[in-house]
């Protein structure tokens, strides 16, 4: 019986920013089931550069088999959202699903981002998502299978995702924090999840950001629509997840992702916030003839020779704390030779510890002498200290028990991902 397969038949979805791009793709996917779609977006008049208005999107929804309600909404305006929510409830009898998709983006650094642009991103992404959720939740609480889905990234606190566009990241992470908080606040009542693409998605926004040639490194918005559909048809106890489109669909048994490629077989551009360095992204874009609008400044305050050792110490500083100091109680000195020769220290004697270049302030309990390349390998978990010691790559002077304690710290670091 066909009805069983139309999981969203008769459901009402309130989708912000649904006049184009990913928002519209999700709307059309649900429309095929015979869902009711509230298109809450800003574009009423055709835009010179961007295709689509709320009215053309509404026509497409109806053509796909759904019912549509087009509402002109600036999600920074409480009155406008309130009116749209009321119209939706009057027309369709309630709201079952909220998709917070509307977003503004500017991949610019702190000095290059005008406050007007900062306010726009925080106002739409963070505050708009919070406000729309707040006004829709009372209706979701009356639904049989209510969902909120925010199109926002996993909360990855690697500074690399902040340094080139702090304002944008704060605004997008604000949307993800809504998921973190509201999923817990409404656990057992409303499912609240986040969804983010693994690769760049071809939309008008992406064309503007990536310039010519970026499209063929993208997937179509259909992958996000299919993943969103899979999430929105889960029971209400499926909540608090930060999902990536490809992983969701793999879980549904999808194996062939070429279907979603704009140009099958072409290398894809990984999306932001999933651990791949922006430098790599830029390089990939340039290789494929695209002109990245978000080219990171070639940053390097530390002298080039300090590179890999300095970054190892960044990770060390990230994992040492009072507990580590209490359980270690020692001062290490590393005497490194080779490509990145130099003296470094790790003080785990007092406070919350310290580490860096140069001689330790207190006399070292252990002096470890080794090649700088082996040092990096050792802390990355690719060379066991015991093996390094036994093979003569590592010489240890002083307290051996402290040397053994260091191996435990390295295991913690390997978990923290160098």
C-alpha angles and dihedrals in degrees: 000000000000095000091072091063096051093081096170097043109139093005118131118225122193106202123183118212091014098145092095146350123025094346091058092045090055089048093053093047090054091042090062087065090052096257126161112244127201107200104204106182143126104240110096097143120051111267118229093230105023126065123229141029132215087264097052088046089051090052090051091049091052091046089053091055103266135111117246139204115188114205126181102226134168099195091211087069115081093196093053093049091045091052092048092049091050092048090050093051092046093050102038103023097243146346123264104173135032120196112192100202105137110112142162121210136196116163094203135129126248097268093042097051115088113218089242087063092045090052090048093053095043090042096052105028103035107020095031092053092047093047096046090048091049092052096043099043096078087060094042089056088065093051125100096227109014123185138180116197120186118195095223139119134263109269098260109173096193104134090226088077092054107038099076098038111015095163095052092046092049090050095049093043087052087064090050091049088056086059092048093051103035095045088060095038093053099031110152091020109056130017110229119187142156126228127194133173121249092213135028111283121220108245135135087262092055092049089055093047100041101036125208117350097022096104096073090057091056138085120228121259088253091085090059091045092052092046092047090050090052091052096043092053093056120104118268093258089068094094147134094037127143101209136191116212097233093048092050092052094044085056088054090054098259110151106164110071094166086087087072097047117109086213110019114227094020117125111259129230112236114231126241126274095030107104105276119113117249087229088064091047092053092048091050092048092049092048088057094048097256123135109226114218090201101055107165117234110251094255124191119141092163116075109263092246090064094056110110096027092048091051090049088054090049088060092044090053088051095058103038118094141146093288092054089048092050093051096042109037099182146104120232129199121195117203104194127192133184129043096353100030119176147106120274134175140208114197112196096160104094145015113353093326133250138226138184149106123326137029118329116253090231124050110275118250091198130027116198118194120194148126114288092233091054089047091057091046091049094053092043088059093247095112122041112225090224090055092044090052095046093047092050096246090115124047118196126199120184133008110021095191088062089052089055091049088056090061089061090052090051091055089054089050094050086055089050086057115240 
